Amino acid sequence: MKRSPLRFSVRPRLADALRSAPKFVSKTFFNLAVGCAALFAAGNCLADEPQTAAQPSPPEGCVALFDGETLNGWKGDSQFWSVANGCIVGRSTPETPVPYSEYLVWQGEPVGDFDLYADFRVHAGNSGIEYRAWLDPKRNFGLNGYQADINPGDIMGVLYGEALGEIIAWRGQSARFSKDGQKTIEQFGNAAEIAKSIKMNGWNTYKIEARGNRFVQYINGVKTSELVDERPNAPKAGVFGLQIHPGPPSHFEYKNIYLKKL
């Protein structure tokens, strides 16, 4: 909030009193008033100055995958990915549309079992966190794998499979693939009730658990979807990626991305 300039108004009686008071009293009062005004103005400056939050320490046993300042350790198309205000920013525009599903790809070694944490916020469009993923040679910065979906509305919290079955489990569902590829679904929660714990256009925290062939996704500590995948082609390890989806313009942010290998 912008404050109006500070103004002093000295009433006539007070001015007369100051003129008639001994010189040392007038000077003392004047210095006191100026000092107070300076402190008040400094308070205004401090309140209006933007504050940058320090990068929090990783949770116990975790390493940070994003340093809060650069895209070191990640690769993607620079026309869609950048860093601003301590966040990874994904953005497409009508002038720079995304031709297909592209990713900002983490450059670490493939990971098997893990806990992954990431804060995210969506302004527009569709994103997601790819895991147990492998590179798709047919697409520049393309990945295939499981995905924790990020899209305000019914898709938020869905467990998706890029080249693994598309929407595998909707919010509130636990899916299972048998060895022959047959999928069964159990409903463990109500999608609308789970959605009440999610800020569709605000900051949220994803947690993804991978243990063998079982995967569980949480947003803000509430389980959103789950999968047990017994198919022979289910990936046993993989990399991570942040998705930018084709279609209407997108704008989203990620920060505080932490990995715990198990």
Residue pairs with C-beta under 8 A, 6 or more apart in sequence:
2 48
3 44
3 48
6 37
6 40
6 41
6 44
8 33
8 37
10 18
18 26
18 29
18 30
19 26
21 29
52 85
52 86
53 86
55 64
55 67
55 68
55 86
55 256
56 256
58 64
58 258
59 117
59 258
59 260
61 260
62 115
62 117
62 258
62 259
62 260
63 258
63 259
63 260
64 256
64 257
64 258
65 73
65 106
65 108
65 240
65 257
65 258
65 259
66 73
66 74
66 88
66 254
66 255
66 256
66 257
67 73
68 86
68 255
69 83
69 86
70 83
71 81
71 82
71 83
71 88
71 104
73 106
73 107
73 108
74 81
74 88
74 104
74 105
74 106
74 107
75 104
75 105
75 107
75 141
76 102
76 103
76 104
76 105
76 141
76 242
77 102
77 140
77 141
79 96
80 90
80 91
80 92
80 96
80 98
80 102
80 104
80 244
81 88
81 89
81 90
81 104
81 244
82 88
82 89
82 91
83 89
86 255
87 253
87 254
87 255
88 104
88 242
88 253
88 254
88 255
88 257
89 251
89 252
89 253
90 104
90 127
90 242
90 244
90 250
90 251
90 252
90 253
90 254
91 249
91 250
91 251
91 252
92 98
92 125
92 244
92 249
92 250
92 251
93 249
94 249
97 246
97 249
98 244
98 245
98 246
98 247
98 250
99 246
100 139
100 142
100 246
101 139
101 142
101 162
101 243
101 244
101 245
101 246
102 139
102 140
102 141
102 142
102 243
102 244
103 130
103 133
103 141
103 142
103 143
103 241
103 242
103 243
103 244
104 141
104 241
104 242
104 244
105 135
105 141
105 143
105 239
105 240
105 241
106 239
106 240
106 241
107 239
108 239
108 240
110 134
110 237
110 238
110 239
111 132
111 210
111 237
111 238
111 239
111 240
111 259
111 261
112 210
112 236
112 237
112 261
112 262
113 210
113 211
113 212
113 261
113 262
114 131
114 208
114 209
114 210
114 259
114 260
114 261
114 262
115 207
115 208
115 209
115 210
115 259
115 260
115 262
116 129
116 131
116 206
116 207
116 208
116 210
116 240
116 257
116 258
116 259
116 260
117 205
117 206
117 207
117 256
117 257
117 258
117 259
118 129
118 205
118 206
118 254
118 255
118 256
118 257
118 258
119 203
119 204
119 205
119 206
119 254
119 255
119 256
119 257
120 127
120 129
120 150
120 203
120 204
120 205
120 206
120 252
120 253
120 254
121 201
121 202
121 203
121 204
121 252
121 253
122 150
122 151
122 152
122 200
122 201
122 251
122 252
123 201
123 251
123 252
123 253
124 248
124 249
124 250
124 251
124 252
125 151
125 244
125 245
125 247
125 248
125 249
125 250
125 251
125 252
126 149
126 150
126 151
126 155
126 243
126 245
126 247
126 250
127 150
127 151
127 242
127 243
127 244
127 245
127 250
127 252
128 147
128 148
128 149
128 150
128 151
128 160
128 242
128 243
128 245
129 147
129 148
129 150
129 206
129 208
129 240
129 241
129 242
129 243
130 143
130 145
130 146
130 147
130 162
130 239
130 240
130 241
130 242
130 243
131 145
131 146
131 147
131 148
131 208
131 210
131 215
131 238
131 240
132 145
132 146
132 210
132 215
132 235
132 236
132 237
132 238
133 143
133 144
133 145
133 146
133 162
133 235
133 238
133 239
133 240
133 241
134 143
134 144
134 145
134 235
134 238
134 239
135 142
135 143
135 239
136 142
136 143
136 144
136 163
143 162
143 239
143 241
143 243
144 162
144 163
144 164
145 161
145 162
145 163
145 164
145 235
145 238
145 241
146 159
146 160
146 161
146 162
146 164
146 168
146 215
146 227
146 235
147 159
147 160
147 161
147 162
147 243
148 157
148 159
148 160
148 206
148 208
148 217
149 155
149 156
149 157
149 158
149 159
149 160
150 156
150 206
150 243
150 252
151 245
152 200
152 201
153 200
154 170
154 171
154 191
156 171
156 195
156 198
156 200
156 219
156 224
157 171
157 194
157 195
157 198
157 217
157 219
157 224
157 225
158 167
158 169
158 170
158 171
158 224
158 225
159 167
159 168
159 169
159 175
159 215
159 217
159 224
159 225
159 226
159 227
160 166
160 167
160 168
161 167
161 168
164 229
164 234
164 235
165 177
165 183
168 175
168 177
168 183
168 225
168 227
169 175
169 185
169 225
169 226
169 227
170 191
170 225
171 189
171 191
171 194
171 195
171 224
171 225
172 187
172 188
172 189
172 190
172 191
172 193
172 194
172 224
172 225
173 185
173 186
173 187
173 188
173 225
173 226
174 185
174 186
174 187
174 188
174 225
174 226
174 227
174 228
175 183
175 184
175 185
175 225
175 226
175 227
175 228
176 183
176 184
176 185
176 186
176 227
176 228
176 229
176 230
177 183
177 227
177 228
177 229
177 230
177 231
177 234
178 184
178 230
178 231
179 230
179 231
179 232
181 231
188 223
188 226
189 223
194 222
194 223
194 224
197 219
197 220
197 221
197 222
198 204
198 219
198 220
198 222
199 220
204 219
204 220
205 219
205 220
205 221
205 256
206 217
206 218
206 219
207 217
207 218
207 219
207 221
208 215
208 216
208 217
208 218
209 215
209 216
209 217
209 218
211 262
213 228
213 229
213 230
213 234
214 226
214 227
214 228
214 229
215 226
215 227
215 228
215 229
216 223
216 225
216 226
217 223
217 224
217 225
217 226
218 224
240 259
242 254
244 250
